[in-house]
């Protein structure tokens, strides 16, 4: 994420060897099989990985706690790698997306902003990820975007900000437009930076992550519902 003034943008066995009676076998077969939790892979960068935070305080563990507390039967897998761009996420997609994956959160783009990469390149990389996940695998996706700063000009900002809603519509993905958006809701920029960001001014602290998770939790629950209707 870029530091920008005035902005926060980025089976059963028989007992004792005796065979089970036919009626008991029928009863056992009729019992419901406990469903496995929905496995949601969170593909992202340092914001997903929990950069700068102790174990248990990052986005994924706090989101897991929120889901558990709200009775959502899902397991979140942390596939966040600090410093990753959209190209990096695409390159390691085969590693992140395994046969057990039921849904995916895609939260990439912040490091593309840091490097000033062309929005068209970022969009193509995200589209390639969504092609594989939503298109080929048919898995539900929650796409989490970021707001671009104005440093690169109005054209760059507009193109970058537009790609997330455009891709969400194209792939029928759920959308949260700005990972850091919840931090500035009801707050001025200075207060948000002081209260919710780490000393680097870029990454949310524990309280900031909690605020993000409270805002995004219902959307993740909706994602889980799409995976297990």
C-alpha positions in Angstrom: 0.0 0.0 0.0 1.2 3.6 -0.7 1.3 6.2 2.0 -0.8 9.1 0.6 -1.7 12.3 2.4 -5.4 12.6 3.0 -6.2 9.1 1.9 -6.4 5.5 3.0 -6.3 3.8 -0.4 -4.9 -0.2 -0.9 -18.3 -46.4 8.6 -19.5 -48.4 11.8 -18.0 -51.8 13.1 -19.8 -54.6 15.0 -19.3 -54.8 18.8 -17.5 -57.8 20.2 -17.3 -59.3 16.7 -21.1 -59.8 16.4 -22.7 -58.8 13.1 -25.1 -56.0 13.1 -28.8 -56.8 12.6 -30.2 -55.8 9.3 -32.4 -53.1 11.0 -29.4 -51.6 12.7 -27.5 -51.4 9.4 -30.5 -49.7 7.8 -30.6 -47.2 10.6 -26.9 -46.4 10.4 -27.1 -45.9 6.6 -30.0 -43.5 7.2 -28.1 -41.3 9.6 -27.0 -38.0 8.1 -23.3 -37.6 7.4 -21.7 -34.6 9.0 -20.8 -32.0 6.4 -17.2 -30.8 6.2 -16.7 -27.0 6.8 -16.6 -24.9 3.7 -12.9 -24.2 2.8 -12.3 -20.6 1.8 -8.9 -19.7 0.5 -7.9 -16.1 1.0 -5.5 -15.2 -1.8 -3.8 -11.9 -1.1 -0.8 -9.8 -0.1 0.4 -8.4 3.2 -3.1 -7.2 4.2 -4.3 -10.8 4.0 -1.2 -12.3 5.5 -1.4 -10.1 8.6 1.9 -8.3 8.2 3.3 -6.8 11.4 0.8 -8.5 13.7 1.3 -11.3 16.2 -0.3 -14.7 15.5 -4.0 -14.5 15.9 -4.4 -10.8 15.2 -4.2 -10.8 11.4 -7.1 -10.7 8.9 -7.5 -14.5 8.5 -7.5 -15.5 12.2 -9.8 -12.6 13.2 -12.1 -13.5 10.3 -12.1 -17.1 11.4 -13.1 -16.0 14.9 -15.9 -13.9 13.5 -17.3 -16.8 11.5 -17.1 -19.2 14.4 -18.8 -16.7 16.7 -21.6 -16.2 14.1 -22.2 -19.9 13.5 -20.7 -19.9 10.0 -19.3 -23.4 9.3 -16.2 -22.5 7.3 -12.4 -22.7 7.5 -10.3 -19.8 6.1 -7.0 -20.7 4.7 -4.4 -18.0 4.7 -2.8 -17.7 1.2 -1.6 -14.2 1.7 2.0 -13.4 0.8 3.5 -10.0 1.7 4.7 -8.1 -1.3 2.7 -10.1 -3.8 1.3 -8.3 -6.9 -1.6 -9.5 -9.0 1.0 -11.3 -11.2 2.4 -13.0 -8.1 -1.0 -14.2 -7.0 -1.7 -15.6 -10.5 1.7 -17.3 -10.6 1.0 -19.2 -7.3 -2.6 -19.9 -8.0 -2.1 -23.6 -8.6 -0.5 -23.9 -5.1 -3.3 -22.0 -3.4 -6.2 -23.5 -5.2 -6.4 -27.2 -4.3 -9.1 -29.9 -4.7 -10.5 -29.1 -1.2 -11.2 -25.4 -2.0 -14.9 -24.5 -2.0 -14.6 -20.7 -2.4 -12.0 -18.0 -2.6 -11.4 -14.5 -1.4 -9.2 -12.5 -3.9 -7.6 -9.4 -2.3 -4.8 -8.2 -4.6 -3.7 -5.0 -6.2 -2.0 -3.0 -3.4 1.5 -3.8 -4.5 0.6 -3.0 -8.1 -0.3 0.4 -6.9 3.0 0.7 -5.0 4.9 0.0 -8.2 2.6 2.1 -10.4 1.8 -0.9 -12.7 -0.6 -0.2 -15.5 -4.2 -0.9 -14.4 -4.8 -2.8 -17.6 -2.0 -5.3 -16.5 -3.5 -5.6 -13.0 -6.9 -6.2 -14.5 -5.7 -8.9 -16.9 -4.0 -10.7 -14.0 -7.1 -10.6 -11.9 -9.2 -11.7 -14.8 -6.9 -14.7 -15.3 -7.3 -15.6 -11.7 -11.1 -15.3 -11.9 -11.1 -17.3 -15.1 -9.6 -20.2 -13.3 -11.5 -20.0 -10.0 -14.9 -18.8 -11.1 -14.9 -19.9 -14.7 -13.1 -23.3 -14.9 -13.8 -24.4 -11.3 -17.1 -22.7 -10.9 -16.3 -21.6 -7.3 -17.8 -18.5 -5.7 -15.5 -15.6 -5.2 -15.3 -12.5 -3.0 -13.2 -9.8 -4.7 -11.8 -7.2 -2.4 -10.4 -4.1 -4.0 -8.6 -0.9 -3.1 -8.9 2.7 -3.9 -6.1 4.1 -6.0 -4.4 7.4 -4.9 -4.3 10.4 -7.1 -0.5 10.3 -7.5 -0.6 8.8 -10.9 -3.3 11.1 -12.3 -7.0 11.0 -12.7 -7.0 8.6 -15.6 -4.9 6.0 -13.7 -7.1 6.4 -10.6 -10.3 6.0 -12.5 -9.1 2.9 -14.5 -7.8 1.2 -11.4 -10.9 1.9 -9.2 -13.2 0.7 -12.1 -11.6 -2.7 -12.6 -12.9 -4.3 -9.4 -16.6 -3.7 -9.9 -16.2 -4.5 -13.6 -14.6 -7.9 -12.9 -17.1 -8.6 -10.1 -20.0 -8.1 -12.6 -18.3 -10.1 -15.3 -17.6 -13.2 -13.0 -20.7 -12.8 -10.8 -18.4 -12.3 -7.8 -19.2 -10.7 -4.5 -17.5 -7.4 -4.1 -16.0 -5.3 -1.3 -14.6 -2.2 -3.1 -11.9 -1.1 -0.6 -10.0 -3.3 1.9 -9.3 -0.2 4.0 -12.7 1.4 3.5 -14.1 0.4 6.9 -11.2 2.3 8.7 -12.4 5.7 7.5 -16.2 5.2 7.8 -17.3 7.7 10.4 -13.7 8.9 11.0 -11.5 11.7 9.6 -8.3 10.6 7.9 -6.0 11.6 10.7 -8.1 9.8 13.3 -8.2 6.6 11.2 -4.4 6.6 10.7 -3.7 7.1 14.3 -6.2 4.7 15.7 -6.3 1.9 13.1 -3.0 1.7 11.4 0.4 0.4 12.4 3.4 2.8 12.7 4.2 2.3 9.0 1.0 4.1 8.2 0.1 1.4 5.7 -1.1 -1.7 7.4 -4.0 -2.0 9.9 -3.3 -2.8 13.5 -5.3 -5.3 15.5 -8.1 -2.9 16.1 -8.1 -1.9 12.5 -8.3 -5.5 11.3 -11.2 -6.1 13.8 -13.0 -3.2 12.2 -12.5 -4.6 8.7 -13.6 -8.0 9.7 -16.8 -6.7 11.3 -17.6 -4.9 8.1 -16.7 -7.8 5.7 -17.9 -10.7 7.9 -21.4 -10.7 6.5 -20.2 -10.7 2.9 -17.9 -13.7 3.7 -20.8 -15.5 5.3 -22.7 -14.8 2.0 -19.8 -16.3 0.1 -19.9 -19.4 2.3 -23.6 -19.7 1.6 -22.9 -19.6 -2.2 -20.5 -22.5 -1.7 -22.9 -24.5 0.4 -26.4 -23.5 -0.7 
